[in-house]
């Protein structure tokens, strides 16, 4: 709708009470964990569903699970697992945005509501409302899923687990001053003549990581 109005030269409506959506996301980043499901086609002819979560404040990603048969008890258990992981990590969560996919049923939302976490459903066909999560899915596809053949569900789970470690522990993020979610910003290199880098390959060489050689 925003794009249609913009093409017609119509300005936004006057500011109503309360902050805009972007302001809300920035002000509540430390309390937001976004969720989404995406699909992966496997070489054995099946379609897998992957559930992932990302913390807005530090961009830490959690691949919660992958299955051929989503919904029902499976997705409810993933919600419980996420809450336990966040509690163990000492992370505070108050808002959980996700889209209106029918797989996010009432039982799934009830897990969060029971611990006073507010569910924020994005509008129909408005991916910008969950842009950080959508951006990660695009990154995962470009850097991993579109560059390898995935045989079956165990293979998918294995490479997603390795990519999750790479994303959280090594991959630089502009939002985090070019560091990774779980890695402190390294000290600047002052002696370039003595600097040597070592390459580490992940997932059969699809992803390269570089570290200072010691």
N, C-alpha and C positions, 0 to 999 in steps of 0.2 A: 504494500500500500504506500509506504514511504517513497519508493522509487516512482510509482505512478504519479503521485502528487508532485514530486520534484520535476518530472518531465513536463508537467502542465504548468510549472511556474508558481505553484501554490505554496505559500509559506506555512510553517507549523502553526498549530493553534496556540493561543497565548498560554503562558506558563500557568499550570494549575498548582494546587497546594502540594507540597512535598517535592523531593528531589527527582530528577530525571533518572532513567534506567542506568545510564553510564555513571552518574554520580553515586547511585546506590551501590553499584558493583565496586567502585573504588573505595567508598567509605566502609563497606562491610567485607572487604576482601579476606580478612583474617578469619571470618566466620562462614565463608562460602566454600562448599565442596560440590562441584558440578558433576553430573552423571550423564552418560549416554551409551546407547547400544549401537553397534555397527556390525555389518555382515562381511564375511570373507568366504569366497568360493574356493573349495578344496578340490584337488585333483582326483579324489575318489568319488566325485560327483555330488557331494553333499555341501550344504551351506551351513557355516558356523556363525553363531552369534557371540559377539564379544562385548562384555560390560566393563567399562572403565570409569574411573573417577579422577578428578584433578582438583587440587587445592589451589584456590585463586591466589592466595598470598605468596606462596613459594613455588608454585607451578609443579609441585610433586605429583607424579602420575601413579595411579594404582590400577593395574589390570586385574580386575576382580575375578574374572573367570571367562571361560569359553565353552560353549556347548552346542550341540545340534538341536536340542529341545529346550528352548528358553521358556520363561514364564513359570507359573505355578510355584511349587516349593523351591525350585532352583534359584529363581531371582530373589525370593524372600531371604534365602540363606545368604546370598551375596550381600544383601543389605545388612544383615546381622554381622557378617564378617567385617564389613567396612567399618561399622561402628566400633567393633572391638579393636581393630587396627588403629583407628583414630584415637581411641581412649588410651591404648598402650603408648602411642606416640605423644600423648599430651596435647593433641590438637583440639581446639574448640570449634565446634560446628553449630551454626544456628539456622543456616539456609541451605537447602539442597535443590538447585535448579535441574530440571530435566524436561524433555519434550512430552508430547501427549501420546506417545506410542502406547498401544493397548497392552503391551507387555508390562508396563509400569502400572500394575493394577492396584486396587485398594489395599490388598494385603501387603504389598511392597511399601507403599507410602505409610501404612500403619506402623511399620517398624521404626520409622523416624519420628512420626508424630508422638509415639509412646514415650520418647525421651525429649520432648519439647523442641524438636527440630521442625522448622517450617518448610513445607514443600512449595517450590515456586515453579509452576508449569509455564513453559514458554508458549507464546502464541502459535497459532497454526501457520506453518510455512514461514516462520520468522527465526531462522537459524542464528541471526545476530544476537538474540536474547541469550544464547548459550555459546557465544563466539569462542571463548577460550577452549572449551571442550571440543567444539567443532574443528578449531584450528589444530588441536593435537591429533585428532583423527586424520586430518589431511596430511599432517607431517608423518604420521605412522605409515600411511599408505605410500607417500612419495619416497620415504627413506627405506622402507622395509617391504611392505606387502606387495607393492607393484614391481619389485625387483627380484623376487624369488618365487619359486614354485613350491607350494605347500601341499604336502602329500595327504595328510590326514589331521585329525584333531590333536593327537599327542604332539605331532610336529609343530602345529600352530601354537599350542601352549608353550612349547619349549622356546621357540624363537621370540614369542611375545615377552616371556619372562626375561630373556637376555636383553631384549630391546628396552624393557622397563628399567633394568639396571643401568644400561648405557644412558638413557634419557635422564635419569635421576642423579647419576654419579659422575657423568663425564660431559654430556652434551651442553655446550654453552648457550645461555639465553640472554638476549638483549635486555629483557625486563629485569634480569638479575645481575646487571653489570658484567655480562659475559661469563658468569660462572654457572654451575649446575645446582639444581635444587638441594642436593644433599652434600655439596662440596663447598668448602670455604674458598673465597677468592684468593688465588695464589699471589705470592709476592712478585713484584715486577722483576723482569730479567734485566740486569745491568751489564753483565759481561757476555755480549753476544759471541765473542770469539771462542769462549769456552762452552757455549751452549750446544748440547747435542740432544736430539729428540729420538725417542723410541716409539715405533708404531706397534699397536696391538690390534689385531683383527678380531672382529666379532661376527658371528653368524656366517661362518665360511668366507669371510672377506668382504661381505656386503657393506659393513660399517667399519671404518677405521677410527681408532683412538690414538692420540699422540700425547706422550708424557715425557718429561725431562729425564734423560738417562742419567743414572747415578753410578 
